[in-house]
């Protein structure tokens, strides 16, 4: 059974309850001062607490999508890392391979022309040589006859670190939100490409092209838009592409759009930070390259580099969010032709509940800055 399985969570909760009941029931028998009784008491207490912690951890993981598999949890996930055999990408299947389809959790979701569709895909990066899984949300209009010769705007949607792509669907409800906003006429139909920024797990690459290592920025700036535009009816120019993410994904979204305005016309950073993290999860990102390190600092970038022609949206909270001061600095530093907007909540935190409050307005904002509906050629 998988790490995110409801059966695993139910078994953990059942075990915790049984151990608690057993502890209460057996405690009088273990009240003696013999070493056997002492070991029994310690063992029951320890087992009960471990079962409770496991239940809480599994529930939190399901709610926030930190880890997708047991291998991911224990740092053994290697199957989605950097691709070594580049020739395999040159076959007839192309850089995108659809491996599964599922319905969207909306009324009529079982019928693609009504509810849209979610496709699980594998993406092979031609330039970065990185392979990554993703989920693609296709809106209902994508399957309707009157739109068969039309392209759609698209947005790359990134989780935080470590995060799972499934959490963007089950926890943050991106497809459901996009479906509702478009149905209500608040935004145009848009394709969402949902994945995590951890494209070389378990390492957190901070969407950096690491010297001698994973070329994560290249993957998101060149490979991802190119692969999706070749496979789906998506425009190839920057005004057809946006990128949005939370936490680490938010930092990546802002950085990639700022560094590559010809690839992305709009970016949203939900609770983003503005400087690449460097810790045990990232390893050495820059290998002494100070220029590369400075460019990864977005506040430095706004002060020292030509302002990119792109639109940015940043979010924060006056209480409960650690990026409030840096977000204000970021907004003050933006110069034309870069455009900046913001969402500032009175209170919130670095969590799914806060981001669910910001995502509807963020998708509407992005939709208003992207174009779609051009004829397929």
N, C-alpha and C positions, 0 to 999 in steps of 0.2 A: 504494500500500500504506500502511496506517495506521501510526501511530507505535508502537502496541502489538502490531503483527503479528509473529508468529514468523518470517515470511519476511524482514522487515526486519532482525531480530536475526541471523538465519542469514547473510544477505548481508554484514552488517557484520563478523561473525566471520570469514567466508571471505575477505573483503578484507584483514583484518588479518593472517591467516595467509599469504596470497599475498604481501603486501608484505614480511612478515618473511623469507620464503623468498627473495624477489627481492633483498632487501637483502644477505643472506648470499651469494647467488650472484653478484651484480654488484660486490660490494665490492672484490675484487682489481682489477677493471677501472677502478674509480674511485679507486684509490690514488695516482694521479699528482697532481702539484701544479698542474696547469693549472686555470684558472678554471672550465672546463666540468666537470672532475672534482669540484671543490669544490661547485659548485652541485648536481651530481648526488647527492653524499653528503648534503648538507643536505636536498634535496628528498625523498630516500628516507626519511631519519630522521624528518622532519616528517610525511610521509604515513603512515608506520607508526604513529607515536605518536598521530596524530589518529584513525586507524582503531581503535586499541586503546581510546582514551578513548571513542570513539563506541560501541563494543561494550559497554564497562563501563556507560556511561550508559544505553544502551537496556535492558540487563539489569536495572539498578537500577530504572529506571522501570517495567518490567514487574513487578518484585517488590513495589514500594512504591506504585505508582499515582500518581506525582506529576502527570503530564500525560496526557490522553486522546487528543489529536490534535496534528498539527503546528501548527495555528493556535493551539491552547492553549499549546504550548511557546514559540512566538514572540510571544505576547501579542496575537494577532490574533483571538481568539475573541470575537465580539460577538453571535452569534445567540441566546445564552441569557441576555441581559441583561434590563433592565427593560422591561416591556411598555408601549407608549405607547397603543395602541388598546384601551381598556378595554371597548368595546362588543362586541368579539369574544368576550368571556367570557360573554356573556349568551345564547348560542345554545343549541340543544337538547342539544349534546354535554356541557354542564356543565364544571366546572373540572378534571376528570380525563379524559384521552384515552389509551387503551391503544394503543400503536404496535407492540408486538411481544410475543411470549411465548417462553419457553425453559424447558427442563426443568432440574431441580435435579440436581447431581452427587452423587447418592446411589443406593443400590441401588433399582431400580424407579422411578428418577427420571423416566422417560419417561411414566409413568402418573400424572396429577395426584392421584388419590385415594390413591396409594401414596407418591409422592415429593414431592407438592406441585407448585407452579409458580412461576416468576418472570415477572412482567410488567413490561415497560418502558413507562413512562407519561410523559406531559407534564402538569404541574400548572400551572394558571393561578390566581394569587392574586387573589381579588376585592378584598381590602382593600389589599394592598401593591402590586398591579399588577405583580408579579414573576412571571415564568414560569420554571420549572425542570424539567429531566428528573429522573426517579427510577426506581428498580427496586423493585417490590413483591414480597416473598416471601409466598405464600399456602400455609399448611401443608396436609398431606393432608386433614385433617378438614374443611377448607373445602369440599372437593368430595365429601364422603361424605354420603349421603342423610340419615343420622340427625342431621346437624348443619345441615341446610338452613335451619332457622328459628332458628339461634343466632348471636349475635354473638361476636366474638373480641377479646381485648385486642390492642393494637398498640403498636409502638415505632418512633419515628423514629431512624434510625441515620445518624450523620454521620461523614464522613472528617475528616482534618486539612486544612491548607492547603498546597499547592493541591489535591492529592488528586483522585481520580476515584471515582465511584460504583461502577465496575466492580471497583475494588480491594477493596471491601467483600465482594464475592462471590469473586473469584479469589485475593485475597491474605489477607484476614482470615476468610473462610469463614463468614460469619454465617448464611446459609441452611442450610448443612450442619450447623453446630453446633446451631442451633435445632431442626433435624429430629432429630438424634441425642438431644439432651437431652429432647425431648418423647417420643420413642420409648422412651427408658429410664425414663420416668415421673418425671423430675426437675423438669420444668416443664410448664406447660399450653401447648397449641398457641397460637402467637402470630403475628400478622402483622407483618412488618418492612417499613418504608418507608425504603429506602436511597438517600441522596443526599449531595452535598457541601454544606458551608456556604457555598461560593462561589456564591451565587445571582445575582451580577452580575459575572461574570468579565470580565477577570482580577483585578478588585479584591477584596481581602480585607476584607470589611465587618465581620468580628468579630461577626456577628449583632446589629448595632446599627441602630436606626432613625436614619439619617444625615439631619440637617436639609437639606432640599432635594435629598436623594439617595435611594438604595435603602432601602426600609423592610424590612430583613432580619428584624428581631425580630418585626415584625408578621406576616411571612410564616410563620415557624416557630410563633409562638404562636397565630395565628388561622386563617390560610389553610390550612396543611397539615393540621391535625387535621380541620377542617371539610370540606375537599375529600375527604379519604380516607373519612371517616365517611359522607359522602353517597353515595359510589360503592361502597364495600365494606361488608360486615357487621361494622362496628366500632362499639363503644359511643361515645357522644358526651361522656360525663362524664370528669372527670380521672382517676378510678380505673380507666379503661379505657386510659389513654395513658401511655407512658413515652418517654424520649428518652435516647439513649446516643451517645457519640462519643469519639474519641481526639484528643489534642492540642488544636488549635483547635476541633474538633468537641466535645471534652470540655468545654472552657470554655463553648461555646455551649449544650451540654446543661444544664449546671448553672445557667447564668444564666437561660435561658428558663424552666426549671422554678421557679426561685426568684422570678422576676418575675411568673410566670403560674401559680400553683399551681392555679387553676381549669381550666387546660388540661392540665397534666401532673401525674400523681400520683407519679411516680418519675423519677429521672435518674441517669445514670452518667457520671462523667468519668474516662476512662482517660488517665493522664498529663496531666491538665488543668492549665492555669495559671489564675490567678484574677483577672487584670486584663487589660483589652483591650490588645492590642498596638497600637502606633502607629509605623509606619515607612513606607518608600517603597511597600510593597504595600497599605497601608491608606488612605493619604492622610489628610486631616483628617476624623476621624470625628465630632467633637463641635462644631466651629465655635464654640468658646468657651463652650459650655453646660456649666458646671462641675457642675451638679446631675446632668445626664445622664452626665457622665464619672465622677462619684463612684458613681452607681448601677451602672455597668459594672464597678466594682471590687468583687468578691464579698466580700472581707475587710471592706471598709468597709460593705458592705450588711448583713452579719451584725451589725455593731456598732451601726448607726444606724437600721435599718428594722425593722418588726414581723416576727418570724420567720414564714416562710410554712409553710402546712400541706402539706408534701410530704416525700418520702423521697429521700435522696441517698446515692450510693455513690461514693467517690473511691478512686483507686488510685495507688500510688507504689512506689518501690524504695529500700531503704536505700543501695545502691550503684548508681551509673550513671544515676540519675534526678535531674534538676535541680529537681523540684518537691517534694522530700521535706520540707523545712522549712516551706514554705508550706502543704503539705497538713496537717501537724501543727497549724499555726495555725488552719487552716480548721476542722478537727475540734473544736478547743478552743472555738471561737467559736459553734458551733451551739447554739441553744437550742430548747426545746420550744415549739410543736408540731412543728418541723422535726425529722426523724429522720436520723441519719447513720450510715453503715457504711463500712468501709474494707477494702481489700486492700493489704497491704504485702509485697512480695517481698524476699527477702534481697539479690538482685541482679537487675538488668534494665536496660533502656535505653529510649530514646524511639524504639521501632521495632516493626515488625510481629510479630517473634518474642515480644516481651514482651506485646503486646496479645492475641495468640492464646492465651497462657497465662491471661489474665484474663477473656476473653470468656465461656467456659462458665459460670463461677461468677457472672459479672455478669448473664447472661441468666436464670439460675435465681433469683438474688436479685430481679430485676425482676419476673419472673413471680409471685413470692410476694407482691408488693405491688400487683398489678393484678388486677382482676376481669374475668371473661368468662362466656360461656355464658348470657347473658340472652336472652329471646325477642325476635325481631325484631317490631317493631310498625309 
